[in-house]
Amino acid sequence: MALNRNNHSAADADTRKPAILHRADWASHEHLWQGYFQGKDMGTGITVLFYVTDKVGEGPRWHVHPYDEIFIVRTGNALFTIGDKKIAAKAGDILLGPAKIPHKYHNIGPGMLETTDIHHSDRWIQTNLDDPELAEN
């Protein structure tokens, strides 16, 4: 069976329907782009997280996924740790967190950090890990 670039067959095109999730279905904050939706809720293989913080030093903890994750820095500046690499990223930068490689990031300021994190999975699967940087202190 031939697949198109989205890994859907031509037969899928005949059975898949347009879908919409309203803000109330995914947002965890009334005004900020914060929250997530799982691809399974829309019949896709992609889960999307919208992260926002105005606190310098705050961000997702050290964790790992069994799939790739793409990070889009929409606003602000962040320091990403992906495996043993540290990457300073600013608004407009896009990064890859490969499957099975632990990672984290945090706001380095000034101001708000907003990211869109694209998980290559129909559901959010995350294993939180002990942060080796915290163990060093």
C-alpha positions as YAML, in Angstrom:
chain: A
units: angstrom
residues:
- id: 1
  name: MET
  ca: [0.00, 0.00, 0.00]
- id: 2
  name: ALA
  ca: [1.44, 3.39, -0.98]
- id: 3
  name: LEU
  ca: [1.62, 6.04, 1.71]
- id: 4
  name: ASN
  ca: [1.63, 9.77, 1.17]
- id: 5
  name: ARG
  ca: [4.07, 12.07, 2.99]
- id: 6
  name: ASN
  ca: [1.88, 12.01, 6.13]
- id: 7
  name: ASN
  ca: [2.00, 8.20, 6.29]
- id: 8
  name: HIS
  ca: [-1.65, 7.91, 5.34]
- id: 9
  name: SER
  ca: [-2.80, 5.70, 2.52]
- id: 10
  name: ALA
  ca: [-5.06, 6.89, -0.28]
- id: 11
  name: ALA
  ca: [-7.83, 4.86, 1.39]
- id: 12
  name: ASP
  ca: [-7.43, 6.99, 4.55]
- id: 13
  name: ALA
  ca: [-8.18, 10.09, 2.50]
- id: 14
  name: ASP
  ca: [-11.60, 8.63, 1.76]
- id: 15
  name: THR
  ca: [-12.42, 7.88, 5.41]
- id: 16
  name: ARG
  ca: [-10.74, 10.67, 7.38]
- id: 17
  name: LYS
  ca: [-12.91, 13.65, 8.24]
- id: 18
  name: PRO
  ca: [-11.96, 17.23, 9.03]
- id: 19
  name: ALA
  ca: [-11.80, 17.83, 12.78]
- id: 20
  name: ILE
  ca: [-11.67, 20.79, 15.14]
- id: 21
  name: LEU
  ca: [-10.72, 21.15, 18.77]
- id: 22
  name: HIS
  ca: [-11.96, 24.33, 20.38]
- id: 23
  name: ARG
  ca: [-9.75, 26.22, 22.81]
- id: 24
  name: ALA
  ca: [-11.81, 24.93, 25.73]
- id: 25
  name: ASP
  ca: [-10.88, 21.39, 24.64]
- id: 26
  name: TRP
  ca: [-7.10, 21.85, 24.97]
- id: 27
  name: ALA
  ca: [-6.14, 25.10, 26.72]
- id: 28
  name: SER
  ca: [-5.28, 25.13, 30.43]
- id: 29
  name: HIS
  ca: [-5.26, 28.94, 30.62]
- id: 30
  name: GLU
  ca: [-7.93, 31.34, 29.44]
- id: 31
  name: HIS
  ca: [-5.62, 33.81, 27.69]
- id: 32
  name: LEU
  ca: [-2.19, 32.19, 27.30]
- id: 33
  name: TRP
  ca: [-1.23, 29.58, 24.71]
- id: 34
  name: GLN
  ca: [-0.83, 26.89, 27.36]
- id: 35
  name: GLY
  ca: [-2.12, 23.33, 27.19]
- id: 36
  name: TYR
  ca: [-1.99, 20.34, 24.87]
- id: 37
  name: PHE
  ca: [-3.92, 17.97, 22.67]
- id: 38
  name: GLN
  ca: [-3.19, 14.37, 21.85]
- id: 39
  name: GLY
  ca: [-3.21, 13.26, 18.24]
- id: 40
  name: LYS
  ca: [-5.50, 10.35, 19.05]
- id: 41
  name: ASP
  ca: [-8.23, 12.91, 19.76]
- id: 42
  name: MET
  ca: [-8.02, 14.13, 16.17]
- id: 43
  name: GLY
  ca: [-7.07, 10.87, 14.47]
- id: 44
  name: THR
  ca: [-3.44, 11.89, 13.83]
- id: 45
  name: GLY
  ca: [-0.01, 10.66, 14.85]
- id: 46
  name: ILE
  ca: [1.07, 14.02, 16.32]
- id: 47
  name: THR
  ca: [0.55, 15.37, 19.85]
- id: 48
  name: VAL
  ca: [1.11, 19.11, 20.42]
- id: 49
  name: LEU
  ca: [2.00, 20.90, 23.66]
- id: 50
  name: PHE
  ca: [1.89, 24.66, 24.11]
- id: 51
  name: TYR
  ca: [4.20, 25.77, 26.92]
- id: 52
  name: VAL
  ca: [4.48, 29.24, 28.43]
- id: 53
  name: THR
  ca: [6.21, 30.76, 31.46]
- id: 54
  name: ASP
  ca: [7.35, 34.21, 32.48]
- id: 55
  name: LYS
  ca: [9.58, 32.86, 35.28]
- id: 56
  name: VAL
  ca: [13.30, 32.76, 34.52]
- id: 57
  name: GLY
  ca: [14.71, 29.32, 35.33]
- id: 58
  name: GLU
  ca: [11.37, 27.56, 34.92]
- id: 59
  name: GLY
  ca: [10.74, 24.83, 32.36]
- id: 60
  name: PRO
  ca: [9.97, 21.15, 31.85]
- id: 61
  name: ARG
  ca: [11.99, 18.77, 34.02]
- id: 62
  name: TRP
  ca: [14.54, 16.22, 32.70]
- id: 63
  name: HIS
  ca: [12.56, 13.53, 30.87]
- id: 64
  name: VAL
  ca: [12.52, 11.22, 27.87]
- id: 65
  name: HIS
  ca: [10.07, 10.04, 25.18]
- id: 66
  name: PRO
  ca: [10.11, 6.93, 22.97]
- id: 67
  name: TYR
  ca: [9.59, 9.18, 19.92]
- id: 68
  name: ASP
  ca: [11.09, 12.33, 18.38]
- id: 69
  name: GLU
  ca: [10.02, 15.76, 19.61]
- id: 70
  name: ILE
  ca: [10.30, 19.06, 17.74]
- id: 71
  name: PHE
  ca: [10.55, 22.27, 19.78]
- id: 72
  name: ILE
  ca: [9.53, 25.61, 18.26]
- id: 73
  name: VAL
  ca: [10.56, 28.65, 20.30]
- id: 74
  name: ARG
  ca: [7.79, 31.15, 19.55]
- id: 75
  name: THR
  ca: [8.71, 33.89, 22.04]
- id: 76
  name: GLY
  ca: [11.68, 34.47, 24.32]
- id: 77
  name: ASN
  ca: [14.92, 32.66, 25.02]
- id: 78
  name: ALA
  ca: [15.55, 29.17, 26.37]
- id: 79
  name: LEU
  ca: [18.44, 26.94, 27.29]
- id: 80
  name: PHE
  ca: [17.82, 23.41, 26.03]
- id: 81
  name: THR
  ca: [19.70, 20.39, 27.31]
- id: 82
  name: ILE
  ca: [19.29, 17.49, 24.86]
- id: 83
  name: GLY
  ca: [21.41, 14.55, 25.92]
- id: 84
  name: ASP
  ca: [24.84, 16.01, 26.68]
- id: 85
  name: LYS
  ca: [24.36, 19.08, 24.43]
- id: 86
  name: LYS
  ca: [23.36, 22.52, 25.72]
- id: 87
  name: ILE
  ca: [21.76, 24.76, 23.12]
- id: 88
  name: ALA
  ca: [20.74, 28.40, 23.63]
- id: 89
  name: ALA
  ca: [17.65, 29.07, 21.51]
- id: 90
  name: LYS
  ca: [15.68, 32.21, 20.75]
- id: 91
  name: ALA
  ca: [12.34, 33.07, 19.16]
- id: 92
  name: GLY
  ca: [12.13, 31.50, 15.71]
- id: 93
  name: ASP
  ca: [14.53, 28.63, 16.44]
- id: 94
  name: ILE
  ca: [13.42, 25.02, 15.91]
- id: 95
  name: LEU
  ca: [15.15, 22.11, 17.63]
- id: 96
  name: LEU
  ca: [14.97, 18.32, 17.47]
- id: 97
  name: GLY
  ca: [14.90, 16.13, 20.56]
- id: 98
  name: PRO
  ca: [15.57, 12.64, 19.17]
- id: 99
  name: ALA
  ca: [13.66, 9.63, 20.51]
- id: 100
  name: LYS
  ca: [15.08, 8.08, 23.69]
- id: 101
  name: ILE
  ca: [17.42, 11.04, 24.37]
- id: 102
  name: PRO
  ca: [16.66, 12.75, 27.72]
- id: 103
  name: HIS
  ca: [16.04, 16.47, 27.51]
- id: 104
  name: LYS
  ca: [14.76, 19.58, 29.27]
- id: 105
  name: TYR
  ca: [14.67, 23.33, 28.75]
- id: 106
  name: HIS
  ca: [14.10, 26.46, 30.77]
- id: 107
  name: ASN
  ca: [13.44, 30.15, 30.33]
- id: 108
  name: ILE
  ca: [16.65, 32.19, 30.40]
- id: 109
  name: GLY
  ca: [14.83, 35.52, 30.02]
- id: 110
  name: PRO
  ca: [14.31, 38.27, 29.75]
- id: 111
  name: GLY
  ca: [10.54, 38.03, 29.66]
- id: 112
  name: MET
  ca: [8.10, 35.37, 28.55]
- id: 113
  name: LEU
  ca: [9.05, 32.02, 27.00]
- id: 114
  name: GLU
  ca: [6.52, 30.36, 24.70]
- id: 115
  name: THR
  ca: [7.16, 27.08, 22.90]
- id: 116
  name: THR
  ca: [5.18, 24.71, 20.75]
- id: 117
  name: ASP
  ca: [6.38, 21.15, 21.31]
- id: 118
  name: ILE
  ca: [5.43, 18.60, 18.65]
- id: 119
  name: HIS
  ca: [5.48, 14.98, 19.80]
- id: 120
  name: HIS
  ca: [5.67, 12.41, 17.01]
- id: 121
  name: SER
  ca: [3.08, 10.18, 18.65]
- id: 122
  name: ASP
  ca: [-0.70, 10.01, 18.86]
- id: 123
  name: ARG
  ca: [-0.41, 10.27, 22.65]
- id: 124
  name: TRP
  ca: [1.84, 11.97, 25.18]
- id: 125
  name: ILE
  ca: [4.25, 9.38, 26.60]
- id: 126
  name: GLN
  ca: [6.83, 10.76, 29.03]
- id: 127
  name: THR
  ca: [9.15, 9.26, 31.61]
- id: 128
  name: ASN
  ca: [10.42, 11.80, 34.15]
- id: 129
  name: LEU
  ca: [14.03, 11.23, 35.19]
- id: 130
  name: ASP
  ca: [16.34, 12.31, 37.98]
- id: 131
  name: ASP
  ca: [18.23, 15.34, 36.69]
- id: 132
  name: PRO
  ca: [21.98, 14.59, 36.65]
- id: 133
  name: GLU
  ca: [22.74, 18.33, 37.01]
- id: 134
  name: LEU
  ca: [20.85, 18.43, 40.31]
- id: 135
  name: ALA
  ca: [22.73, 15.36, 41.58]
- id: 136
  name: GLU
  ca: [26.05, 17.18, 41.05]
- id: 137
  name: ASN
  ca: [25.18, 19.88, 43.61]
...
